[in-house]
Amino acid sequence: MLVLLGFAMIAVFMVLIMTKKLTPVLALIIVPTVFGLFAGAGLGIGPMVMDSMKSMTSTAALLMFAIIYFGLMIDVGLFDPLVRFILRKLGNDPAKVVLGTAILAAAVSLDGDGSTTFILTTAAMLPVYLRLKMSPVVLTCVAGLANGTMNILPWGGPTARAASALKLDVNDVFVPMVPSLIAGLIVVLVFSWLLGLQERNRLRAVAPEIWGVPDTAAAFDGDSAGGSTAGGTGIRRGRKGPGASPAGLSPEGSSVAVLERADSLVDDRDSAMADTALDPNRKTLRPKLFWFNLGLTVAVMVTLVANVIPLPFVFMVGSAVALLVNFPKVKDQSAQLIAHAPSIVAVVSMVMAASVLTGVLNGTGMVKAMSEWLVQIIPSDMGPLMAVITGVLSIPMTFFMSNDAFYFGVLPVLSETAAHYGVSAADMARASITGQPFHLQSPLVPAILLLVSLAKVDLGDHHKKVLWRTAVISLVMLGVGVLTGAIGIG
């Protein structure tokens, strides 16, 4: 019964948020509560949730003050030069912007912390997406793909957990999986490029007055050869032919012209530019304090990486100092806090609501029952394939349970069973980490809640775009692991 209730609860939750029948916060509270009562929790459901919530308080504090800090830094203009630099390097081609987002997220993911990756990627790229009228869901999807794939790094957490649970050296687990990691990153880049091409086509369809006019639409197509610069606009006209754009325009030459036209049309039509954090006339800009804000941000990030002070306290102090220096007046400080209140409420409420789901899953014994059932249903003749089976199971199981629960609760049982069929513990550990791209999209992972909140994206929209892609990446990593011998078959 607990097994059925557990799987049904996860299925109902996912359906409700992906079909937008309920907001993620309501689904995280109502669905587990109903299923917990059906599981016989009774009045004990309250203590279950409160115990789970206690472990979430520091995370909620971290996310709350991180939103305040980086929201403030965007408001005062710290990231404006970075955005202009990105636009100069990537141009205004959505395909290049999305690909650049993936590369940036993967690079920042080297620090092993998802929250830091999503904060920096969103701060740098969201203004670009909004300025170019691109969908923020694409940003969250690509960032999630890159970070999830990089999460198998030894210092990221899952690999260390798998090694510890099976008493292995972490390098013995990770090093053979490097080809799988590279393959996963290649798939991420391919997905990113295809998403960028979709955005390019979507923008032409929904905003032809900006992206589809004859003099600018071709800026996104191919290369053109030769030609002179016309009218001082930076548009080079050349021959038409294979590989040339329809209007014979060079994408590099017309990039500035397209962007200037897009900006002018947007400014004339509405005030959307004010929402991109790039409005040069916004009252919150503090150009004279740029170097102070940059130094403060570097200090905050160094402290985060050094991990010498609890992360929530780092952002608390950083936010307080930034507010005091940039906005000395109490009235302005209050206004800044109020301005970021919607984002804070969105992410903190989801973190607290997620404690209901985790509390019910653990408190009622659903997680344990589901794990034991999965082990029991594996046919004995499939024993030699236990490593591959574990890799496949890691995709859904790490989505609806914590890494600790999976690696310290489920993996040892699976590994013990696999040993009877000649499958080594190292093979099991390597296979178990291939589900991490999918795991990182779980609503039980605070970092993903931070990502969708910063980008003001609905979690259901994010899941619809990212889940099947992360499943593909996980399966590719598993397949490459088998082909290279990193994941053996008994």
URNORNOR-V403733 format. One record per run of one state. SS is the DSSP state (H for helix, E for strand, - for the rest). FROM is the first residue (numbers start at 1). TO is the last residue. If there is no record, write none. Layout:
BEGIN
SS;FROM;TO
SS;FROM;TO
END
This chain:
BEGIN
-;1;1
H;2;18
-;19;23
H;24;38
-;39;43
H;44;54
-;55;56
H;57;75
-;76;79
H;80;90
-;91;93
H;94;111
-;112;113
H;114;131
-;132;135
H;136;150
-;151;157
H;158;165
-;166;169
H;170;206
-;207;207
H;208;211
-;212;213
H;214;220
-;221;228
E;229;230
-;231;234
E;235;237
-;238;248
E;249;249
-;250;250
H;251;269
-;270;271
H;272;276
-;277;286
H;287;306
-;307;310
H;311;326
-;327;329
H;330;339
-;340;340
H;341;363
-;364;365
H;366;376
-;377;379
H;380;400
-;401;402
H;403;419
-;420;424
H;425;439
-;440;445
H;446;454
-;455;458
H;459;484
-;485;490
END
